[in-house]
Amino acid sequence: MMLFSGAISSATQAEEAVFVAGEAGAADGVSFFQTTAKEVTGVVTDESGEPLPGVSILEKGTTNGTVTDLDGKYKINVASDEAVLVFSFIGMASQEVPVGGQSTLDVEMTSDTESLEEFVVIGYGSQKKREITSAVANVEEDDFVQGGMRSPMELIQGKVAGLNINRPQGNNPNGSTDIQLRGLTSLVGTTSPLIVIDGIPGGSLDLLQQDDIASFDVLKDGSAAAIYGTRGNAGVILITTKKGKAGESRFDYSTYFQREYVDRKPDFLTADQYRGLIDQGLIEEGNDLGSSTDLYDRLLNKQNLSQYHNFAASGGGENSTYRASFYYNGAEGIAQENSNKQFGGRVSFSQTGFQDKLTLASNLAVNFSDANRLGGQGGDFEQAIQRNPTAPIFNPDGSYVETQAYNNYNPLSRYANRIDERNKSTFSGDVRLTYEIIDGLKASAFGAYIRNNYNDRYYQSMNDFANRPTSEYQGMGYASKFNHLDWSNTFEGTLNYKKIFNTDHSFDAIVGYSYQYFTTEEFNVNNNGFTTDGFLDWNLSAGSAINNTQLPRPGMDSFKEDNTLIAFFARASYAFQEKYFVQATLRREGSSRFGANHKWGNFPAVSVGWELTKERFLANSSAVNNLKVRLGYGVTGNQGIDNYQSLITLSEGGVYPQEGVYYQTYGLSRNPNPDLRWEKKKEWNLGFDFLLFNNMLGGSLDLYNRETVDLLYEYTSQQPAYAKNNLLTNVGSINNRGIELYLTSTIIKNTDFSWRADLTANTQRNKVTSLSNDVFTISWIEEGGLPSPGNLGNAIRIEDGGPIGNFYGKRFAGFSEDGKWQFYKADGSIGEAEDMTTEDLTVIGNGVPKYMASLNNTFTYKNFDLSIFFRGKFGFDILNTKEMYFGNMKWLPNNLLESAITTHAELDDDPQYSDYYLENGSFVKLDNITLGYNFELNSQYFRNLRVYATGRNLLTISGYSGIDPELQDVGLNTGIDGRGFYPRTKSFALGLKVGF
């Protein structure tokens, strides 16, 4: 009570007891003392003098608070004159005001424009958000998607309008991640954005763990990406890792444990249903093999448990900072024999000296991984659907049962008798030296080295069914090795000048030189004829196929390629009174991949911005707090093709006998093309950045139109003068246009509770404007080849004037009385399958989503936080090949999907491709729910402690009848639900973050 002795000198001992009781037990946190000590009243207004209702007022260090009424007035009882009141309101800068001796305290709140002063990475530098004139999206750590991620790119899935991130194999730990920005821009070139990590163009995502990433900056339009020249066509994603900060040393530990569960199991026939078909005479009795087997269930790793650990130390002093992190990431798939275990670390260091003019910064990162790739193959789960469910797994002697119907094998037998592993190591190191020559002028030299190496080992045992005595391997084993190495050197030098003149004029210019060299080396070897499994694949010379010509011939091959990029670039930015902005960029780049006549190209860009709220007509608007309009134009390139495509190269021919000796022959492998050049994308972007309604609603709106010209494709060449049939050359063009919207709003914010909502949405359209010119012509391009049985052809056709992703095929007209297919012919008549000609085929759908959207809601209540994330794609079709093959009783005596005897019971004909199997693919996913709690710690050892639980892919709302409507929807083969049945999963994780 000594703290309050001056304030209660007239109180009795009994009153003192009341004070103590009030402090210790008041349920609402407001003691008796606080309600009687001192009353403060006042009015809160905005910059224009208008009263602000709903302003939160809190006595600092307590839970004693109130809010202003409709007239902006408030009244609060505080402990003493030493109290400090904290005023906070959505869209306004928070203020802390000491009470002092005042009883009346009026406060004017100002707009919170702090976010506009934050810096965004834009490539070879950074810029204030206020000054950005291009389409650039920034996602900070606080906005990352929560939970355990298979790829670092999933941290921003659904967070950037127009950026499509998808894992076609779901949470398969060895599956790939598809990335596409603003639609498809190439037919054969690179279609994924360039990844730049801490300034290294082409950085490896394998070197990133989710707790080591500070931010993502996405350069979406041509004016932003032109600084990266020949690799900017598909956009650029800049990733910045965490760095140390001056101050007290810190330790951070993050971990989670995650389990996967099958989201939706395919409805294949059970053993009893299969026997029912035997009873009906649809399957011969000899196909009842006496067991009841759920092979799908046997293939699942129901005890899967993925775990992640990351421990980081950081700190520094006035002139040097550091951060070092070490991690283990063990991912187990839902399938047996399907995992990827990684460990590694990342170290960053920075030091400034030489009278604060010289700075040395360096990053080192390494990743080691061991992947078991044996399980998780799409064909394994296809076997689980089609394999006879009455067939046992084992024979009485313990050997595996192998059913030998069409395309059948026993996956569990393969797991027991094969090895398929990949051991991988990736290293990245960079160093940057920066010297301030004079005030505002800095010179920088940057060097980086990336090395990626993996070794594949594969072995088939003598006991493997494919190696049985009656096979070509004659009961002996087979082994193979594959080694891959790629590495790159980077050197970049820049000169940067920044200056503010007379407070009104801001100037920022950079010029630079860039050099990158890339090399790939590969080696593989295989042998067979192993009469023991004792050596596995570790003694390849022991295989007798070296000498036994009755066995398949051993194989050996090696390969090497390289390419070089050299560029000169410049960018200048100017701002006047932080109201008018202009930026111009030029990159001149040369690539060894292109023809002698087109080694070099120019990539210009210009963009302007105007902050309208700095003008008189909007300066005092209560509805519009900030509004900036942006307009940009830029040219980027695409050099993402194979090396040496413009040159004459040799390939092996047959052997030539001469005097009993056989000599290897060589011949021309391709036509040379000295005019081969990169694709160019010319893009306009009109954008608006805004803050509205006292900063309650913020966001951006972008409209873009991009034309990709000089499309690369392989055309038929005339013979003569060309020696070979085909020539890779530049002919066609593609147009993409779309609208992108981002909205963010803090809907509610008071002392204990807040609710923030973020919406991203976009629509995109594409059209192939040309595929031919006067010399090289092509009628169409076909993609999406459908598998056997049946000669079903290609599902997708790309034509002049049409969009990418069109399904092209027959139009279903019903079934005949005997269950045969009927289709519409071009003249409107109806014919059966054998009556159809190519003239009867037409566009029947499209597999590219026209709209994408996501909505994230974040709620906080005291120390609890809850995020609920929805994501969806709309306006596209899915070709359900699972139903096409396994929903047809012609597949008997293989097992079937249940739909074969229900939905498609009328069908009694061979599989046919038509719009009968096209379905609406639109969907909405409840993609992520995370509930967390942040402990309040009063400890000299712990800074923070957070626990959380995350559920992912919890609910899918869709009319699609297949397993999951989220399929591959980037590239040319879009919207085809393939025959592989690798399970899509929902996952649940428990996590912990601790700061020491």
VENZI-V550148 format. One record per residue. N is the residue number from 1. PHI is phi as a letter, one per 20 degrees, with the letter a starting at -180 (* if undefined). NEAR is the number of other C-alpha atoms within 12 Angstrom. Layout:
BEGIN
N PHI NEAR
N PHI NEAR
END
This chain:
BEGIN
1 * 18
2 f 10
3 f 11
4 d 20
5 f 15
6 f 14
7 f 21
8 c 23
9 f 14
10 e 12
11 f 17
12 e 12
13 f 14
14 f 12
15 f 18
16 g 22
17 f 18
18 f 21
19 g 29
20 f 21
21 f 19
22 f 21
23 f 24
24 e 16
25 c 14
26 f 19
27 f 13
28 e 16
29 m 20
30 d 29
31 e 26
32 g 27
33 g 31
34 f 32
35 e 24
36 c 20
37 f 25
38 b 25
39 d 25
40 c 35
41 c 26
42 r 29
43 c 31
44 d 37
45 c 32
46 e 32
47 f 22
48 e 17
49 n 18
50 f 22
51 f 25
52 d 35
53 e 25
54 n 26
55 f 42
56 e 39
57 c 43
58 c 35
59 f 36
60 g 25
61 n 16
62 c 23
63 d 26
64 f 33
65 b 33
66 b 31
67 c 32
68 f 30
69 e 21
70 f 16
71 e 19
72 m 29
73 e 28
74 b 34
75 b 30
76 b 35
77 d 32
78 d 38
79 f 36
80 a 31
81 f 24
82 e 21
83 f 29
84 c 29
85 e 41
86 d 31
87 d 39
88 b 38
89 b 37
90 g 36
91 n 35
92 d 32
93 f 24
94 f 24
95 c 25
96 d 22
97 c 26
98 f 25
99 f 30
100 m 18
101 e 16
102 e 21
103 d 22
104 d 22
105 c 27
106 e 27
107 c 34
108 d 28
109 e 33
110 d 27
111 f 31
112 e 26
113 d 24
114 g 17
115 f 24
116 f 27
117 e 16
118 f 17
119 e 23
120 d 34
121 f 34
122 c 42
123 n 41
124 l 39
125 q 31
126 b 29
127 b 33
128 f 26
129 g 31
130 g 38
131 e 40
132 f 44
133 d 46
134 d 51
135 e 50
136 c 47
137 d 43
138 d 38
139 c 31
140 e 30
141 g 24
142 f 19
143 d 27
144 f 32
145 f 39
146 e 39
147 o 44
148 e 46
149 d 39
150 e 38
151 c 33
152 f 36
153 f 41
154 f 35
155 f 34
156 d 40
157 f 40
158 n 39
159 e 43
160 c 50
161 f 45
162 n 48
163 e 44
164 d 47
165 d 36
166 b 34
167 d 31
168 g 33
169 d 33
170 m 41
171 e 40
172 g 41
173 f 42
174 d 36
175 e 29
176 e 22
177 d 30
178 e 29
179 c 37
180 b 38
181 d 43
182 l 53
183 n 51
184 e 46
185 c 50
186 b 44
187 e 38
188 c 27
189 e 36
190 f 32
191 d 32
192 d 33
193 f 42
194 f 42
195 e 35
196 c 34
197 d 39
198 l 44
199 n 41
200 e 40
201 f 42
202 n 35
203 f 36
204 e 35
205 f 37
206 f 39
207 e 43
208 d 47
209 d 42
210 f 41
211 e 43
212 d 41
213 d 31
214 e 29
215 a 34
216 d 40
217 c 43
218 d 42
219 e 45
220 e 48
221 d 55
222 f 51
223 f 49
224 e 53
225 e 51
226 f 51
227 f 48
228 d 55
229 l 48
230 f 48
231 d 42
232 d 52
233 g 51
234 e 51
235 n 50
236 c 48
237 d 46
238 e 44
239 d 43
240 d 37
241 e 38
242 f 33
243 c 33
244 f 36
245 c 24
246 f 21
247 p 15
248 f 18
249 f 22
250 c 28
251 c 26
252 c 32
253 c 32
254 c 36
255 b 34
256 b 35
257 c 31
258 c 36
259 d 31
260 d 36
261 c 31
262 f 33
263 f 24
264 b 21
265 e 27
266 f 34
267 e 28
268 e 38
269 f 38
270 f 30
271 f 31
272 f 21
273 f 26
274 f 40
275 f 29
276 f 20
277 f 27
278 f 23
279 f 16
280 e 13
281 n 15
282 f 22
283 c 24
284 f 18
285 g 18
286 f 16
287 e 29
288 e 28
289 e 25
290 n 19
291 d 22
292 c 21
293 c 30
294 d 30
295 f 35
296 g 39
297 f 26
298 f 24
299 e 39
300 e 33
301 e 25
302 f 20
303 e 16
304 g 28
305 b 30
306 e 37
307 c 34
308 b 36
309 c 34
310 b 34
311 c 32
312 c 33
313 c 31
314 b 32
315 r 27
316 q 24
317 d 18
318 f 17
319 d 24
320 b 26
321 c 30
322 b 34
323 b 34
324 c 36
325 c 40
326 c 33
327 b 35
328 c 32
329 c 41
330 d 35
331 d 38
332 d 41
333 e 46
334 f 41
335 e 45
336 f 33
337 l 35
338 b 38
339 b 35
340 b 36
341 d 34
342 c 37
343 b 31
344 r 33
345 a 35
346 b 39
347 c 35
348 c 36
349 b 35
350 b 31
351 b 29
352 d 24
353 a 18
354 l 14
355 l 12
356 m 18
357 d 22
358 d 24
359 c 27
360 d 29
361 c 34
362 b 35
363 c 37
364 c 33
365 b 40
366 b 34
367 c 34
368 c 31
369 c 33
370 c 30
371 d 34
372 e 35
373 d 31
374 f 35
375 e 37
376 n 40
377 f 33
378 g 30
379 f 27
380 f 37
381 f 38
382 f 36
383 f 39
384 f 45
385 e 46
386 e 48
387 f 45
388 g 49
389 f 36
390 e 34
391 e 36
392 f 27
393 e 33
394 d 20
395 f 16
396 g 9
397 e 8
398 n 10
399 f 19
400 e 24
401 e 28
402 d 28
403 f 30
404 d 19
405 f 19
406 g 18
407 m 24
408 d 26
409 b 32
410 d 39
411 f 39
412 f 34
413 f 32
414 f 35
415 g 31
416 f 23
417 c 29
418 c 33
419 c 31
420 b 33
421 c 29
422 c 29
423 d 27
424 c 32
425 c 32
426 c 36
427 c 34
428 b 40
429 c 34
430 b 35
431 b 30
432 c 31
433 d 29
434 c 30
435 c 30
436 e 25
437 f 18
438 c 16
439 g 15
440 n 21
441 d 22
442 c 28
443 d 29
444 c 32
445 c 30
446 c 35
447 c 33
448 b 37
449 c 34
450 c 37
451 c 34
452 c 33
453 c 29
454 b 30
455 c 28
456 d 31
457 c 32
458 b 33
459 b 40
460 d 38
461 f 35
462 g 32
463 e 29
464 f 34
465 f 34
466 f 29
467 d 30
468 g 21
469 g 18
470 e 13
471 e 19
472 f 21
473 e 34
474 l 27
475 m 25
476 d 35
477 e 44
478 c 48
479 b 42
480 b 34
481 c 33
482 b 30
483 d 29
484 c 29
485 c 29
486 c 28
487 b 32
488 b 33
489 d 30
490 c 33
491 c 29
492 c 33
493 c 31
494 c 33
495 c 32
496 c 32
497 c 29
498 c 27
499 b 22
500 d 19
501 d 15
502 l 10
503 m 12
504 e 16
505 d 20
506 d 28
507 c 30
508 b 33
509 c 32
510 b 33
511 c 31
512 a 35
513 c 31
514 c 36
515 c 31
516 c 30
517 c 29
518 c 29
519 c 24
520 c 25
521 c 24
522 b 24
523 b 22
524 b 25
525 b 27
526 b 35
527 b 35
528 b 42
529 n 41
530 e 38
531 e 27
532 b 25
533 e 28
534 f 15
535 e 20
536 l 32
537 d 33
538 d 21
539 b 25
540 f 33
541 f 22
542 f 27
543 f 35
544 f 28
545 f 28
546 g 21
547 d 17
548 e 19
549 f 15
550 f 16
551 e 26
552 g 24
553 f 21
554 f 29
555 c 21
556 b 18
557 b 17
558 b 17
559 b 17
560 b 19
561 b 22
562 b 23
563 b 28
564 c 27
565 c 34
566 c 31
567 b 36
568 c 30
569 b 36
570 b 37
571 b 40
572 c 33
573 c 39
574 c 33
575 c 33
576 d 23
577 l 21
578 l 30
579 c 30
580 d 30
581 c 37
582 b 35
583 b 38
584 c 37
585 c 41
586 b 36
587 c 38
588 d 32
589 c 40
590 c 36
591 c 39
592 f 37
593 f 37
594 d 38
595 f 29
596 g 20
597 e 19
598 b 23
599 f 26
600 d 28
601 b 33
602 d 31
603 c 42
604 e 38
605 b 41
606 b 37
607 b 40
608 c 37
609 b 35
610 b 33
611 e 37
612 f 28
613 f 27
614 e 22
615 e 20
616 g 11
617 f 13
618 c 18
619 g 19
620 d 21
621 f 24
622 e 25
623 e 20
624 d 28
625 e 35
626 b 38
627 b 35
628 c 39
629 d 33
630 c 40
631 b 37
632 b 41
633 c 38
634 b 45
635 d 45
636 c 48
637 c 50
638 c 46
639 d 46
640 e 35
641 c 32
642 f 22
643 f 25
644 m 29
645 f 35
646 e 32
647 d 25
648 f 21
649 c 18
650 d 16
651 c 13
652 f 14
653 d 13
654 f 12
655 e 14
656 d 14
657 e 11
658 b 10
659 l 7
660 n 8
661 d 9
662 e 11
663 d 14
664 f 14
665 d 15
666 c 14
667 b 17
668 f 18
669 e 21
670 b 24
671 f 33
672 f 29
673 b 29
674 f 23
675 e 25
676 f 35
677 b 39
678 f 49
679 f 43
680 c 41
681 d 44
682 d 39
683 c 45
684 d 35
685 b 41
686 d 34
687 c 38
688 c 36
689 d 40
690 b 37
691 c 38
692 c 30
693 l 22
694 l 36
695 m 34
696 f 31
697 c 29
698 c 37
699 q 35
700 b 37
701 c 36
702 c 41
703 c 33
704 c 39
705 b 34
706 c 42
707 c 39
708 e 43
709 d 35
710 l 34
711 g 41
712 e 40
713 a 34
714 e 30
715 d 28
716 f 23
717 d 24
718 f 16
719 d 12
720 f 11
721 e 12
722 f 18
723 e 19
724 d 23
725 f 19
726 c 23
727 b 33
728 e 37
729 b 38
730 d 39
731 c 34
732 e 42
733 b 36
734 c 38
735 d 35
736 c 39
737 b 33
738 a 33
739 c 32
740 c 41
741 c 36
742 c 37
743 c 35
744 c 31
745 b 29
746 e 32
747 f 26
748 c 26
749 b 29
750 c 29
751 g 29
752 d 21
753 c 20
754 b 26
755 b 26
756 d 30
757 c 31
758 c 35
759 c 33
760 c 38
761 b 37
762 b 37
763 c 32
764 b 38
765 c 33
766 c 34
767 b 32
768 e 34
769 e 26
770 a 32
771 c 35
772 c 29
773 c 19
774 f 10
775 d 16
776 d 23
777 c 24
778 b 22
779 f 19
780 a 25
781 d 34
782 d 24
783 c 25
784 m 31
785 f 24
786 e 29
787 f 23
788 f 20
789 e 18
790 n 18
791 e 14
792 e 24
793 m 24
794 d 30
795 e 44
796 c 41
797 c 34
798 d 36
799 c 30
800 g 25
801 n 21
802 d 29
803 e 38
804 f 46
805 n 43
806 f 42
807 f 45
808 c 38
809 a 38
810 e 40
811 d 33
812 f 31
813 c 21
814 o 24
815 d 23
816 f 19
817 f 12
818 e 14
819 n 21
820 e 26
821 f 32
822 c 31
823 c 33
824 e 30
825 e 25
826 f 20
827 e 13
828 n 13
829 f 16
830 d 23
831 c 25
832 e 27
833 g 32
834 f 18
835 e 19
836 e 27
837 c 18
838 f 15
839 f 15
840 e 27
841 e 29
842 b 28
843 f 28
844 c 30
845 r 36
846 b 39
847 e 44
848 e 44
849 g 41
850 e 34
851 c 33
852 c 42
853 b 38
854 b 40
855 c 35
856 d 40
857 d 33
858 d 36
859 d 30
860 c 28
861 c 21
862 l 19
863 e 23
864 e 23
865 c 29
866 c 31
867 d 37
868 c 33
869 c 41
870 d 35
871 b 42
872 b 37
873 c 39
874 b 34
875 m 27
876 b 37
877 d 40
878 c 48
879 e 47
880 e 36
881 f 38
882 f 39
883 f 44
884 g 40
885 e 40
886 e 40
887 e 41
888 c 36
889 f 35
890 f 30
891 f 34
892 g 32
893 e 34
894 f 40
895 f 48
896 c 40
897 f 41
898 g 28
899 f 26
900 f 33
901 d 30
902 c 18
903 g 18
904 d 29
905 f 21
906 f 22
907 f 31
908 b 25
909 b 29
910 f 26
911 g 34
912 c 40
913 e 42
914 a 40
915 f 33
916 g 33
917 d 37
918 e 38
919 c 31
920 f 29
921 e 41
922 g 32
923 b 34
924 c 30
925 d 31
926 e 27
927 e 36
928 b 40
929 c 34
930 c 36
931 d 31
932 c 31
933 c 26
934 d 23
935 f 22
936 e 14
937 d 16
938 d 10
939 c 12
940 f 9
941 d 16
942 d 19
943 e 22
944 b 25
945 b 26
946 c 28
947 d 29
948 b 33
949 c 31
950 c 35
951 d 35
952 c 39
953 l 34
954 e 28
955 b 26
956 c 31
957 d 24
958 a 25
959 e 20
960 f 28
961 e 31
962 f 40
963 f 34
964 b 41
965 f 43
966 e 45
967 c 39
968 f 35
969 c 39
970 d 36
971 m 34
972 e 35
973 e 34
974 d 39
975 m 44
976 d 47
977 e 39
978 f 36
979 e 32
980 f 32
981 d 41
982 g 41
983 f 40
984 e 39
985 c 36
986 d 34
987 c 37
988 c 34
989 c 32
990 d 30
991 c 31
992 b 32
993 c 31
994 c 28
995 d 27
996 d 23
END
